[in-house]
Amino acid sequence: MLVALLGTAVLYAIGWLVTGRRRDGLVPAAIVGGVLGLVLRQFDVLPGSIEAWQEVAYHLFGISFLAIGLTRSERSGVTRGALWLGVGAGLVFAVQAVVGGLVTVVWRASGRDLFPAFGYLAPMGLEEGPGQAVSIGGIWESSGFTDAVSLGATVASLGFVVAYGLGLWALRLHGRRRGGPDRTTRAPDVQDHVAPWSLVGSVALVVAGYVVLYVLVGALAGLGGAEVRDTVLGILFFLALLVGLGVRTLVERTGRRIPAEPQRRIAVAAVDGLTVAILASLAWASIAADALPLAVLVVTTVAATIATVVLVTRRLPQPHRFTRGLALFGTVTGTVSSGLALVSLADPDDRDVVAVELGAAVVPSAPLVLGGVAVATATAQGALSLPLSLGVFAVVAVGAWVGTGLLSRRMDRASSLG
């Protein structure tokens, strides 16, 4: 894995140089480096195994969540905005599952022998990201879903392209509509000065903390057997977030504060790294047999995702409507970290409040999203039929749509009174 980690750093550095040392350009440095790795992978000249590169992506995913949990803001706490983002994430997960499931039903009806949970690769890859796609995909493969890891990783990598590409386009369009300077031309790493020693120290502590957490959780979960261990490690990102929030709370009770900006930079850097690693891990030969249905799946679910985010965001009051919508879009097409990266490129006045809401949103979204993962996994394992699981996701989508509407109206009344 060390070779893959070094390769990730080298590829990102190349992308950083090619894009003029900016992470907010038309094509982000992580995408440039990742695509380069993808090309090299197809010619079998990239060092390190596919599994090693996927493992790098998985660990960077967990590190990003630990950093988010440690990030402090003056506007802390679970607010209505965090609840809206959390329920919105659950809504989009359900919509992606319904659309993906319908694609599978239609494809199977046409005579194509697709695995019943094929369509659920959409929410697993788009919303849950490469970490979940790799870890849960491994469980699905043990149930007979061939190449679930590679297929899920492909969806996740395409999701990052969508998140950054359309997210940056939306930022520029929004800036022109406001008639002011384009705030997206300023990268987050120049908005706040961070002493090098502080950043290095923060990186060392976060990485060390993650290693301890990974070893401890793996050892404790392993007492229940290999399957339990794999399942628990599949949601390690969520545990990392909770640990980060807990550590930050304990530190603040002593009267001290964890510097926020280094943690933000760690989270953004981690998502850049996992973007590179997951793109470089893709071998097209392993997904060639399912390339056409996978392309249809991605196009239809991304279109449904865009429509859902636009419609649900329109009901929000000002201020922060656009930034909250941007945060939700980045999260449900990439990861929470990519949502955070897009927020950090938006209006600095929105960044602090929405970034904290986004981190806190994982708590209210957990029952919906983790429940969705459980339903999708039960379908992959044959415990639930595809029609039954589709019905469950449809009910959740309707309920979440109503929930986001109620929250929007309450936020509207609160902003009017304020």
C-alpha positions as CSV (number, residue, x, y, z in Angstrom):
1,M,0.0,0.0,0.0
2,L,3.0,2.3,0.6
3,V,3.7,2.3,-3.2
4,A,0.1,3.2,-4.0
5,L,0.2,6.0,-1.4
6,L,3.4,7.5,-2.8
7,G,1.9,7.1,-6.3
8,T,-1.2,9.0,-5.2
9,A,1.0,11.9,-4.0
10,V,3.1,12.0,-7.2
11,L,0.0,11.9,-9.4
12,Y,-1.7,14.7,-7.5
13,A,1.5,16.8,-7.6
14,I,1.6,16.4,-11.4
15,G,-2.1,17.4,-11.6
16,W,-1.3,20.4,-9.3
17,L,1.5,21.6,-11.6
18,V,-0.6,21.0,-14.8
19,T,-3.5,23.1,-13.4
20,G,-1.3,26.0,-12.5
21,R,-1.1,25.0,-8.8
22,R,-4.8,25.8,-8.3
23,R,-7.4,23.4,-7.0
24,D,-10.4,25.6,-8.2
25,G,-9.6,25.6,-11.9
26,L,-11.9,24.3,-14.6
27,V,-10.5,20.8,-14.0
28,P,-9.4,20.1,-10.5
29,A,-5.8,18.9,-9.9
30,A,-7.2,15.7,-8.3
31,I,-9.1,14.8,-11.5
32,V,-6.1,15.5,-13.7
33,G,-3.8,13.3,-11.6
34,G,-6.5,10.6,-11.3
35,V,-7.1,10.5,-15.0
36,L,-3.4,10.2,-15.6
37,G,-3.3,7.3,-13.2
38,L,-6.3,5.8,-15.0
39,V,-4.6,5.9,-18.3
40,L,-1.4,4.4,-16.9
41,R,-3.5,1.6,-15.3
42,Q,-4.9,0.5,-18.6
43,F,-1.4,0.0,-20.0
44,D,-0.4,-1.9,-16.8
45,V,2.5,0.4,-16.0
46,L,1.2,1.8,-12.8
47,P,3.0,0.3,-9.8
48,G,0.9,-1.3,-7.0
49,S,-2.1,-3.6,-7.2
50,I,-5.6,-2.4,-7.8
51,E,-6.5,-3.5,-4.2
52,A,-3.7,-1.4,-2.8
53,W,-4.9,1.8,-4.5
54,Q,-8.5,1.1,-3.4
55,E,-7.2,0.6,0.2
56,V,-5.5,4.0,0.0
57,A,-8.8,5.6,-1.1
58,Y,-10.6,3.8,1.8
59,H,-8.2,5.1,4.4
60,L,-8.2,8.7,3.1
61,F,-11.9,8.6,3.2
62,G,-11.9,7.8,6.9
63,I,-9.2,10.4,7.6
64,S,-11.3,13.1,6.0
65,F,-14.2,12.3,8.3
66,L,-12.0,12.3,11.4
67,A,-10.8,15.8,10.3
68,I,-14.3,17.0,9.7
69,G,-15.3,15.9,13.2
70,L,-12.4,17.8,14.7
71,T,-13.2,21.0,12.8
72,R,-14.4,23.8,15.1
73,S,-16.6,26.7,14.2
74,E,-18.0,29.6,16.2
75,R,-21.5,28.4,15.0
76,S,-21.5,24.9,16.3
77,G,-24.4,22.6,17.0
78,V,-27.0,20.7,15.1
79,T,-29.2,23.3,13.5
80,R,-32.2,23.2,11.2
81,G,-29.7,23.6,8.3
82,A,-27.9,20.4,9.5
83,L,-31.2,18.6,9.8
84,W,-32.2,19.7,6.3
85,L,-28.9,18.5,4.8
86,G,-29.1,15.2,6.6
87,V,-32.7,14.5,5.5
88,G,-31.8,15.8,2.1
89,A,-29.0,13.2,1.8
90,G,-31.4,10.5,2.8
91,L,-33.9,11.7,0.2
92,V,-31.3,11.6,-2.6
93,F,-30.0,8.2,-1.5
94,A,-33.6,6.8,-1.8
95,V,-34.2,8.5,-5.1
96,Q,-30.9,7.1,-6.5
97,A,-31.8,3.7,-5.3
98,V,-35.3,3.9,-6.8
99,V,-34.0,5.0,-10.2
100,G,-31.1,2.5,-10.1
101,G,-33.5,-0.3,-9.2
102,L,-35.9,0.6,-12.0
103,V,-32.9,0.6,-14.5
104,T,-32.1,-3.0,-13.2
105,V,-35.8,-4.1,-13.5
106,V,-36.0,-2.8,-17.1
107,W,-32.6,-4.3,-18.1
108,R,-33.5,-7.7,-16.6
109,A,-36.9,-7.6,-18.3
110,S,-35.1,-7.2,-21.6
111,G,-33.3,-10.5,-21.0
112,R,-30.0,-9.2,-19.6
113,D,-28.7,-11.2,-16.6
114,L,-27.9,-8.4,-14.2
115,F,-27.4,-9.0,-10.5
116,P,-30.5,-7.9,-8.6
117,A,-28.6,-5.3,-6.6
118,F,-26.9,-3.9,-9.7
119,G,-28.8,-0.6,-9.6
120,Y,-28.0,0.0,-6.0
121,L,-24.4,0.6,-7.0
122,A,-25.6,4.1,-7.8
123,P,-26.3,5.3,-4.2
124,M,-23.4,3.2,-2.9
125,G,-20.9,4.8,-5.4
126,L,-22.4,8.3,-5.8
127,E,-23.5,9.1,-2.3
128,E,-21.4,6.8,-0.2
129,G,-18.3,7.3,-2.2
130,P,-15.3,5.0,-2.9
131,G,-14.7,4.0,0.8
132,Q,-18.1,2.4,1.0
133,A,-18.1,1.2,-2.6
134,V,-14.9,-0.8,-1.9
135,S,-15.8,-2.0,1.6
136,I,-19.5,-2.9,1.0
137,G,-18.7,-4.1,-2.5
138,G,-16.5,-6.7,-1.0
139,I,-19.4,-8.0,1.0
140,W,-21.6,-8.1,-2.1
141,E,-19.0,-10.0,-4.0
142,S,-19.0,-12.7,-1.3
143,S,-22.8,-13.0,-2.1
144,G,-22.1,-13.6,-5.8
145,F,-22.1,-10.1,-7.2
146,T,-19.0,-10.4,-9.5
147,D,-16.8,-7.3,-9.7
148,A,-19.0,-5.3,-7.4
149,V,-15.9,-3.5,-6.0
150,S,-14.6,-2.4,-9.4
151,L,-18.1,-1.4,-10.6
152,G,-18.8,0.5,-7.4
153,A,-15.5,2.2,-7.6
154,T,-16.1,3.2,-11.2
155,V,-19.5,4.8,-10.2
156,A,-17.8,6.6,-7.3
157,S,-15.0,8.0,-9.5
158,L,-17.5,9.2,-12.1
159,G,-19.4,10.8,-9.2
160,F,-16.3,12.8,-8.2
161,V,-16.1,14.1,-11.8
162,V,-19.7,15.2,-11.6
163,A,-19.4,16.7,-8.2
164,Y,-16.4,18.8,-9.0
165,G,-17.2,19.5,-12.7
166,L,-20.8,20.6,-12.2
167,G,-20.1,22.1,-8.8
168,L,-17.5,24.4,-10.1
169,W,-19.7,25.3,-13.1
170,A,-22.6,26.1,-10.7
171,L,-20.3,28.3,-8.6
172,R,-19.2,30.4,-11.6
173,L,-22.8,30.7,-12.8
174,H,-23.9,31.8,-9.4
175,G,-21.1,34.4,-9.3
176,R,-22.2,35.9,-12.6
177,R,-25.8,36.0,-11.6
178,R,-24.9,37.9,-8.4
179,G,-23.0,40.4,-10.5
180,G,-20.0,40.5,-8.2
181,P,-16.5,39.3,-8.3
182,D,-16.1,35.6,-8.9
183,R,-15.2,34.3,-5.4
184,T,-14.3,30.9,-6.8
185,T,-11.0,32.2,-8.1
186,R,-9.7,32.2,-4.6
187,A,-8.5,28.9,-3.4
188,P,-9.3,28.0,0.3
189,D,-5.7,27.5,1.1
190,V,-5.0,31.2,0.8
191,Q,-8.1,32.4,2.7
192,D,-6.6,31.7,6.2
193,H,-2.9,31.6,7.0
194,V,-1.7,28.4,8.8
195,A,1.8,28.1,10.2
196,P,3.6,25.1,8.6
197,W,4.4,23.6,12.0
198,S,0.8,23.8,13.0
199,L,-0.3,22.0,9.8
200,V,2.3,19.3,10.0
201,G,1.4,18.7,13.7
202,S,-2.3,18.5,12.9
203,V,-1.6,16.0,10.0
204,A,0.5,13.8,12.3
205,L,-2.1,13.8,15.1
206,V,-5.0,13.1,12.8
207,V,-3.3,10.3,11.0
208,A,-2.0,8.7,14.2
209,G,-5.5,9.0,15.7
210,Y,-7.0,7.3,12.6
211,V,-4.5,4.5,12.8
212,V,-5.3,3.8,16.4
213,L,-9.0,3.9,15.7
214,Y,-8.7,1.5,12.7
215,V,-6.7,-1.0,14.7
216,L,-8.9,-0.8,17.8
217,V,-12.2,-1.0,15.9
218,G,-10.8,-3.9,13.7
219,A,-9.7,-5.8,16.8
220,L,-12.9,-5.4,18.7
221,A,-15.2,-6.1,15.7
222,G,-13.0,-9.1,14.9
223,L,-14.2,-10.8,18.1
224,G,-17.5,-11.3,16.3
225,G,-15.9,-12.9,13.2
226,A,-14.5,-11.8,9.9
227,E,-17.9,-10.9,8.5
228,V,-18.8,-8.6,11.4
229,R,-15.3,-7.1,11.2
230,D,-15.7,-6.3,7.5
231,T,-19.2,-4.8,8.1
232,V,-18.1,-2.6,10.9
233,L,-15.0,-1.4,9.1
234,G,-17.2,-0.6,6.2
235,I,-18.8,2.2,8.3
236,L,-15.5,3.3,9.9
237,F,-15.9,6.7,8.3
238,F,-19.0,7.3,10.5
239,L,-17.2,6.1,13.6
240,A,-14.3,8.4,12.8
241,L,-16.7,11.4,12.6
242,L,-18.2,10.5,16.0
243,V,-14.7,10.2,17.5
244,G,-13.6,13.5,16.0
245,L,-16.7,15.2,17.4
246,G,-16.2,13.6,20.8
247,V,-12.5,14.6,21.0
248,R,-13.3,18.2,20.0
249,T,-16.0,18.4,22.6
250,L,-13.8,17.1,25.4
251,V,-11.0,19.5,24.4
252,E,-13.3,22.5,24.3
253,R,-14.6,21.6,27.8
254,T,-11.1,22.2,29.1
255,G,-11.2,25.7,27.8
256,R,-9.0,25.0,24.8
257,R,-9.8,24.9,21.1
258,I,-8.6,22.7,18.2
259,P,-7.5,25.0,15.3
260,A,-10.1,24.8,12.6
261,E,-8.3,25.7,9.4
262,P,-5.7,22.8,9.6
263,Q,-8.5,20.3,9.9
264,R,-10.3,21.8,6.9
265,R,-7.2,21.5,4.9
266,I,-6.7,17.9,5.9
267,A,-10.3,17.0,4.9
268,V,-9.9,18.7,1.5
269,A,-6.5,17.1,0.9
270,A,-7.8,13.7,1.9
271,V,-10.7,13.9,-0.6
272,D,-8.3,15.0,-3.3
273,G,-6.1,12.1,-2.6
274,L,-8.9,9.5,-2.6
275,T,-10.1,10.9,-5.9
276,V,-6.7,10.3,-7.4
277,A,-6.4,6.8,-5.8
278,I,-9.8,5.6,-6.8
279,L,-9.4,6.8,-10.4
280,A,-6.0,5.2,-10.7
281,S,-7.4,1.9,-9.3
282,L,-9.9,1.4,-12.2
283,A,-9.1,-1.3,-14.8
284,W,-11.7,-1.0,-17.6
285,A,-11.2,-4.7,-18.5
286,S,-12.9,-5.7,-15.3
287,I,-16.1,-3.8,-16.0
288,A,-16.2,-4.2,-19.8
289,A,-19.0,-6.8,-19.7
290,D,-21.3,-4.4,-17.8
291,A,-20.1,-1.1,-19.3
292,L,-23.3,-0.3,-21.2
293,P,-25.8,-0.9,-18.3
294,L,-23.4,0.9,-16.0
295,A,-23.3,3.9,-18.3
296,V,-27.1,4.0,-18.4
297,L,-27.2,3.6,-14.6
298,V,-24.9,6.6,-14.0
299,V,-26.5,8.9,-16.5
300,T,-30.1,8.3,-15.2
301,T,-29.2,8.5,-11.5
302,V,-27.1,11.6,-12.0
303,A,-29.9,13.3,-13.9
304,A,-32.4,12.3,-11.1
305,T,-29.9,13.5,-8.5
306,I,-29.6,16.9,-10.1
307,A,-33.3,17.3,-10.5
308,T,-33.9,16.3,-6.8
309,V,-31.3,18.7,-5.4
310,V,-32.5,21.6,-7.5
311,L,-36.2,21.0,-6.5
312,V,-35.5,20.5,-2.8
313,T,-33.1,23.5,-2.6
314,R,-35.6,25.9,-4.2
315,R,-37.8,25.5,-1.2
316,L,-35.1,26.8,1.1
317,P,-35.1,30.4,2.3
318,Q,-32.2,32.8,2.1
319,P,-29.5,33.2,3.4
320,H,-27.2,30.3,2.5
321,R,-29.6,28.7,0.1
322,F,-27.1,28.3,-2.7
323,T,-24.3,27.1,-0.5
324,R,-26.5,24.5,1.3
325,G,-27.7,23.2,-2.1
326,L,-24.1,23.1,-3.3
327,A,-23.0,21.2,-0.2
328,L,-25.8,18.7,-0.6
329,F,-25.0,18.2,-4.3
330,G,-21.3,17.6,-3.6
331,T,-22.1,15.2,-0.9
332,V,-24.6,13.0,-2.8
333,T,-22.4,12.8,-5.9
334,G,-19.1,12.5,-4.2
335,T,-18.7,12.4,-0.4
336,V,-19.1,14.7,2.5
337,S,-15.5,15.7,1.9
338,S,-16.2,16.8,-1.7
339,G,-19.3,18.7,-0.4
340,L,-17.0,20.4,2.1
341,A,-14.4,21.2,-0.6
342,L,-17.1,22.9,-2.8
343,V,-18.4,24.9,0.2
344,S,-14.8,26.0,0.9
345,L,-14.7,27.5,-2.6
346,A,-18.0,29.3,-2.1
347,D,-18.7,32.6,-0.3
348,P,-16.4,32.7,2.8
349,D,-19.3,34.2,4.8
350,D,-21.3,31.0,4.2
351,R,-18.4,28.6,4.6
352,D,-18.2,28.4,8.4
353,V,-21.9,27.9,9.1
354,V,-22.6,25.5,6.2
355,A,-19.4,23.5,6.7
356,V,-20.4,22.8,10.3
357,E,-23.9,22.0,9.3
358,L,-22.5,19.6,6.7
359,G,-20.4,17.8,9.3
360,A,-23.3,17.6,11.8
361,A,-25.7,16.5,9.0
362,V,-24.1,13.0,9.1
363,V,-25.9,12.4,12.4
364,P,-29.5,12.9,11.2
365,S,-28.7,11.3,7.9
366,A,-27.2,8.2,9.5
367,P,-30.5,6.3,10.1
368,L,-31.7,6.9,6.6
369,V,-28.4,6.3,4.8
370,L,-27.2,3.4,6.9
371,G,-30.7,1.9,6.7
372,G,-30.5,2.2,2.9
373,V,-27.1,0.5,2.9
374,A,-28.7,-2.3,4.9
375,V,-31.6,-2.7,2.6
376,A,-29.3,-2.7,-0.5
377,T,-27.0,-5.3,1.1
378,A,-30.0,-7.5,2.1
379,T,-31.0,-7.4,-1.6
380,A,-27.5,-8.3,-2.7
381,Q,-27.5,-11.2,-0.2
382,G,-31.0,-12.4,-1.3
383,A,-32.7,-11.6,1.9
384,L,-35.0,-9.1,0.2
385,S,-36.4,-9.2,-3.3
386,L,-35.7,-6.4,-5.7
387,P,-39.4,-5.3,-5.9
388,L,-39.8,-5.2,-2.1
389,S,-36.6,-3.2,-1.6
390,L,-37.7,-0.8,-4.3
391,G,-40.9,-0.3,-2.4
392,V,-39.0,0.5,0.8
393,F,-36.9,3.1,-1.0
394,A,-39.9,4.7,-2.6
395,V,-41.6,5.1,0.8
396,V,-38.4,6.6,2.3
397,A,-38.1,9.0,-0.6
398,V,-41.7,10.3,-0.1
399,G,-41.2,10.6,3.6
400,A,-37.9,12.4,3.2
401,W,-39.4,14.8,0.6
402,V,-42.1,15.7,3.1
403,G,-39.5,16.1,5.8
404,T,-37.3,18.5,3.9
405,G,-40.4,20.6,3.0
406,L,-41.4,20.9,6.7
407,L,-37.8,21.9,7.6
408,S,-37.7,24.4,4.8
409,R,-40.9,26.1,6.0
410,R,-39.6,26.2,9.6
411,M,-36.3,27.7,8.4
412,D,-38.3,30.3,6.4
413,R,-40.3,31.3,9.5
414,A,-37.2,31.5,11.6
415,S,-35.4,33.7,9.1
416,S,-38.4,36.0,8.9
417,L,-38.5,36.4,12.6
418,G,-34.8,36.9,12.8
